Amino acid sequence: MKESVIAAIMAAVGAYIQQEDVTKAFAAIATPHPEVSPWRLFGQQELFRARTNWRTRRATR
């Protein structure tokens, strides 16, 4: 093979590997997620349950 073709292939592979490293570095940065309290979820469930019961009681009257 010609040396220029080999050099072009090596440059392309090097650029690909460099781009993969950059992508991995950005993917490794974790975005902070606020923790959801189980008590908050329980409270929301209770509010929806009370609302649903109110709707069914009112509809059956």
C-alpha positions as CSV (number, residue, x, y, z in Angstrom):
1,M,0.0,0.0,0.0
2,K,1.0,3.5,-0.5
3,E,2.4,5.4,2.5
4,S,-0.1,8.2,2.0
5,V,-3.0,5.8,2.1
6,I,-1.7,4.2,5.3
7,A,-1.1,7.7,6.8
8,A,-4.7,8.7,5.9
9,I,-6.1,5.5,7.5
10,M,-4.1,6.0,10.6
11,A,-5.2,9.6,10.9
12,A,-8.9,8.5,10.5
13,V,-8.5,5.8,13.2
14,G,-6.8,8.3,15.5
15,A,-9.5,10.9,15.1
16,Y,-12.2,8.2,15.7
17,I,-10.5,7.0,18.9
18,Q,-10.1,10.6,20.1
19,Q,-13.8,11.4,19.4
20,E,-14.8,8.2,21.3
21,D,-12.6,9.3,24.3
22,V,-14.3,12.8,24.3
23,T,-17.7,11.2,24.2
24,K,-16.9,8.9,27.1
25,A,-15.7,11.8,29.1
26,F,-19.0,13.7,28.6
27,A,-21.1,10.6,29.2
28,A,-19.3,9.9,32.5
29,I,-20.4,13.3,34.0
30,A,-23.5,12.4,35.9
31,T,-26.3,15.0,36.2
32,P,-27.5,15.3,39.8
33,H,-31.0,14.2,40.3
34,P,-33.0,15.4,43.3
35,E,-33.8,12.6,45.6
36,V,-37.5,11.8,45.9
37,S,-38.6,11.3,49.4
38,P,-40.7,8.2,50.0
39,W,-42.9,10.3,52.3
40,R,-43.6,12.7,49.5
41,L,-44.6,9.9,47.2
42,F,-46.8,8.4,49.9
43,G,-48.5,11.8,50.4
44,Q,-49.1,12.3,46.7
45,Q,-50.7,8.8,46.5
46,E,-52.9,9.6,49.4
47,L,-54.1,12.8,47.9
48,F,-54.9,11.1,44.6
49,R,-56.7,8.3,46.5
50,A,-58.8,10.7,48.5
51,R,-59.6,12.6,45.3
52,T,-60.6,9.4,43.5
53,N,-62.8,8.3,46.4
54,W,-64.5,11.7,46.5
55,R,-65.3,11.4,42.8
56,T,-66.7,7.9,43.1
57,R,-68.8,8.8,46.2
58,R,-70.2,11.9,44.5
59,A,-71.0,10.1,41.2
60,T,-73.0,7.3,43.0
61,R,-75.3,9.7,44.9
